[in-house]
Amino acid sequence: MSKKSKRKAAARARAAGTRQYRGGDRPATPTRRQPAGSRRFGIGLGALVGVLVVGALIIFVNNLPKTGPPSPTPGAATLLATTDGMAQGQPVDGISCQTAEQLVYHIHAHLAVYTSGTLRAIPAGIGIVPPVLSTPTAGGPIVYGGKCFYWLHSHTQDGIIHIESPTERVYTLANYFDIWNQPLSATQVGPAHGTVTAFVDGRPFSGDPRSIPLMAHTRIQLDVGSASPGPQPFTFPTGL
């Protein structure tokens, strides 16, 4: 074949090849493999997300309200002592009994007493001289009126002490028990005898329980006997 014929044949072959490529299927494109580092990063990120989700679930479950035996309430507890025999209007420790409540200095404290590990109720009406006006409730009576009010008194039997005084001064637990006319010492609380373990705001109090000051929202707990439940929580109602 002459050189000229060979060139023509090669040209026809190239043209045919071009037409076949354009009219037929393109060659398969090779699959690109994902770099190993990218795959490891994706796996690590998925594992981290899983750990965070599990951690969040654990925190959520741990913060759910715990269920268990209900704590005893003062309304269901046995009274430590009644108000029979309390002061009847005469001044006590320089504290007067007046026909109207004094609101110049108005704060609240709380007293809880346990005997042999059992909560005892503090009666409503301490420091409110009969005849009293009261209304019954599921938590015990609410005493809202009487002949006169001492500057330290109770309206309910949940242990809340109302300090309502014409002047600001520091009162003590002794003042409250003196109005109630009940004994209070390191070995006796009301009619209950035994070693007294005192807590104030959740912390042990080593002094004479009579000297415990009644400040705003002071939480006082007196445990009589060897079976002490330890400091117990108390939340003041809204508005007090």
C-alpha positions as CSV (number, residue, x, y, z in Angstrom):
1,M,0.0,0.0,0.0
2,S,1.3,3.4,-0.9
3,K,2.1,6.0,1.7
4,K,-0.9,8.0,0.5
5,S,-3.3,5.1,0.8
6,K,-2.0,4.4,4.3
7,R,-2.7,7.9,5.4
8,K,-6.2,7.8,4.1
9,A,-6.9,4.5,5.8
10,A,-5.6,5.8,9.1
11,A,-7.8,8.9,8.7
12,R,-10.9,6.8,8.1
13,A,-10.1,4.6,11.1
14,R,-9.8,7.7,13.4
15,A,-13.1,9.1,12.1
16,A,-14.9,5.8,12.7
17,G,-13.5,5.6,16.2
18,T,-14.7,9.1,17.0
19,R,-18.2,8.4,15.7
20,Q,-18.4,5.2,17.8
21,Y,-17.4,7.0,21.0
22,R,-19.9,9.8,20.4
23,G,-22.7,7.5,19.5
24,G,-22.2,4.7,22.0
25,D,-21.8,4.3,25.7
26,R,-19.0,6.2,27.4
27,P,-16.4,4.2,29.1
28,A,-17.2,3.5,32.7
29,T,-15.8,6.1,35.1
30,P,-13.6,4.6,37.7
31,T,-15.1,4.7,41.3
32,R,-13.4,7.1,43.6
33,R,-12.5,5.6,46.9
34,Q,-13.1,7.7,50.1
35,P,-9.8,8.4,51.8
36,A,-9.2,6.3,54.9
37,G,-8.9,9.4,57.1
38,S,-12.3,10.7,56.1
39,R,-13.9,7.3,56.9
40,R,-12.3,7.3,60.3
41,F,-13.4,10.8,61.0
42,G,-17.1,9.9,60.2
43,I,-17.0,6.9,62.4
44,G,-15.5,8.9,65.3
45,L,-18.0,11.7,64.9
46,G,-20.9,9.2,65.0
47,A,-19.5,7.6,68.2
48,L,-19.1,11.0,69.9
49,V,-22.8,11.9,69.1
50,G,-23.8,8.5,70.6
51,V,-21.9,9.2,73.8
52,L,-23.4,12.6,74.1
53,V,-27.0,11.3,73.6
54,V,-26.4,8.6,76.2
55,G,-24.9,11.1,78.7
56,A,-27.9,13.4,78.2
57,L,-30.3,10.5,78.9
58,I,-28.5,9.6,82.1
59,I,-28.6,13.2,83.4
60,F,-32.3,13.4,82.5
61,V,-33.1,10.2,84.4
62,N,-31.1,11.2,87.4
63,N,-33.0,14.5,87.7
64,L,-36.4,12.9,87.6
65,P,-38.3,13.1,91.0
66,K,-37.3,10.2,93.2
67,T,-40.2,8.1,94.5
68,G,-40.3,6.4,97.8
69,P,-42.1,6.4,101.1
70,P,-43.8,9.8,101.8
71,S,-42.2,11.8,104.5
72,P,-44.4,12.3,107.6
73,T,-46.3,15.5,107.8
74,P,-47.0,17.5,110.9
75,G,-50.7,17.2,110.3
76,A,-50.5,13.4,110.6
77,A,-48.0,13.5,113.5
78,T,-48.8,13.3,117.2
79,L,-48.7,16.6,119.1
80,L,-45.6,17.1,121.2
81,A,-47.8,18.9,123.8
82,T,-51.1,20.8,123.7
83,T,-51.5,24.6,124.4
84,D,-53.2,23.9,127.8
85,G,-51.3,25.7,130.5
86,M,-49.6,28.3,128.2
87,A,-49.4,32.0,129.2
88,Q,-52.8,33.6,129.3
89,G,-52.0,37.3,128.5
90,Q,-49.5,38.3,131.2
91,P,-46.1,39.6,129.9
92,V,-43.5,36.8,129.3
93,D,-39.8,37.6,129.0
94,G,-40.8,41.2,128.3
95,I,-43.1,40.1,125.5
96,S,-46.7,41.4,125.6
97,C,-49.9,39.9,124.4
98,Q,-51.9,42.5,122.3
99,T,-55.3,42.5,120.8
100,A,-53.9,43.0,117.3
101,E,-50.9,41.4,115.6
102,Q,-47.8,43.7,115.4
103,L,-46.3,44.0,111.9
104,V,-43.5,46.5,112.3
105,Y,-41.1,43.5,112.6
106,H,-42.6,40.5,110.9
107,I,-40.5,37.4,110.1
108,H,-40.9,33.6,110.3
109,A,-38.9,30.7,111.7
110,H,-39.6,26.9,111.7
111,L,-39.3,24.4,114.5
112,A,-39.3,20.6,114.0
113,V,-39.1,18.2,117.0
114,Y,-38.3,14.5,116.7
115,T,-38.6,12.0,119.6
116,S,-37.0,8.6,119.1
117,G,-36.7,9.4,115.4
118,T,-40.4,10.3,115.0
119,L,-41.7,13.7,114.0
120,R,-44.0,15.4,116.5
121,A,-46.4,18.1,115.7
122,I,-46.1,21.6,117.2
123,P,-49.7,22.8,118.1
124,A,-51.5,25.7,116.4
125,G,-52.4,28.5,118.7
126,I,-49.2,28.8,120.8
127,G,-49.2,32.5,121.9
128,I,-52.8,33.1,120.9
129,V,-54.9,33.3,124.0
130,P,-58.4,31.7,124.0
131,P,-61.1,31.9,123.2
132,V,-59.6,31.3,119.7
133,L,-61.2,31.4,116.3
134,S,-60.0,28.5,114.1
135,T,-60.9,26.5,111.0
136,P,-60.2,22.8,110.5
137,T,-58.0,21.6,107.5
138,A,-56.5,18.3,106.5
139,G,-53.2,19.5,107.9
140,G,-54.7,20.5,111.3
141,P,-56.5,23.5,112.5
142,I,-55.6,27.1,111.5
143,V,-56.0,29.5,114.4
144,Y,-56.6,33.0,113.1
145,G,-58.1,34.9,116.1
146,G,-58.1,35.0,119.8
147,K,-58.3,37.3,122.9
148,C,-54.7,38.5,122.2
149,F,-51.6,37.7,120.3
150,Y,-48.1,37.4,121.8
151,W,-45.4,38.7,119.6
152,L,-44.3,35.0,119.1
153,H,-47.1,32.7,118.1
154,S,-48.3,29.9,115.8
155,H,-51.3,29.8,113.5
156,T,-50.8,26.2,112.3
157,Q,-49.3,23.0,113.5
158,D,-46.6,22.7,110.8
159,G,-44.0,24.2,113.1
160,I,-43.9,27.7,111.6
161,I,-43.2,30.4,114.3
162,H,-44.6,33.9,113.5
163,I,-42.5,36.7,115.0
164,E,-44.6,39.8,114.8
165,S,-43.2,42.5,117.0
166,P,-43.7,46.3,117.4
167,T,-39.9,46.7,117.3
168,E,-37.0,44.8,115.7
169,R,-35.1,42.7,118.2
170,V,-33.6,39.2,118.4
171,Y,-36.0,36.7,120.1
172,T,-34.9,33.2,121.1
173,L,-36.4,29.7,121.1
174,A,-36.5,30.1,124.9
175,N,-39.0,33.0,124.5
176,Y,-41.3,30.8,122.4
177,F,-41.2,27.9,124.9
178,D,-41.7,30.2,127.8
179,I,-44.9,31.6,126.2
180,W,-45.9,27.9,125.5
181,N,-45.0,27.2,129.2
182,Q,-43.0,24.1,128.2
183,P,-39.6,23.1,129.4
184,L,-36.6,23.3,127.1
185,S,-33.0,22.2,127.9
186,A,-30.2,20.0,126.7
187,T,-32.1,17.0,128.1
188,Q,-35.7,17.9,127.6
189,V,-38.1,19.3,125.0
190,G,-41.6,19.8,126.3
191,P,-42.6,16.5,127.9
192,A,-40.0,14.5,126.0
193,H,-36.8,13.5,128.0
194,G,-33.5,12.5,126.5
195,T,-30.3,13.9,125.1
196,V,-31.2,16.8,122.7
197,T,-29.4,17.0,119.4
198,A,-30.0,20.4,117.8
199,F,-29.6,21.5,114.2
200,V,-29.9,25.1,112.9
201,D,-30.3,25.6,109.2
202,G,-29.1,22.0,108.7
203,R,-26.0,22.3,110.8
204,P,-25.3,21.0,114.3
205,F,-25.8,23.4,117.1
206,S,-23.7,22.7,120.2
207,G,-24.9,25.4,122.5
208,D,-27.9,25.6,124.8
209,P,-31.1,25.1,122.7
210,R,-32.7,27.9,124.6
211,S,-30.3,30.3,123.1
212,I,-31.1,29.6,119.5
213,P,-32.0,32.9,117.8
214,L,-35.2,33.2,115.8
215,M,-34.1,34.9,112.6
216,A,-35.9,35.2,109.2
217,H,-36.4,31.7,107.9
218,T,-34.3,30.0,110.6
219,R,-34.8,26.3,110.4
220,I,-34.6,24.6,113.9
221,Q,-34.6,20.9,114.5
222,L,-34.5,19.3,117.9
223,D,-34.0,15.5,118.1
224,V,-34.7,14.0,121.5
225,G,-33.1,10.6,122.3
226,S,-30.5,8.6,120.5
227,A,-32.5,7.9,117.3
228,S,-31.8,11.1,115.4
229,P,-32.9,11.2,111.7
230,G,-30.3,13.8,111.0
231,P,-31.2,17.2,109.5
232,Q,-34.5,17.2,107.6
233,P,-35.4,19.6,104.8
234,F,-38.1,22.2,105.1
235,T,-39.4,24.8,102.6
236,F,-41.3,27.8,103.7
237,P,-44.6,28.4,101.9
238,T,-44.6,31.1,99.3
239,G,-45.3,34.5,100.9
240,L,-43.8,33.8,104.3
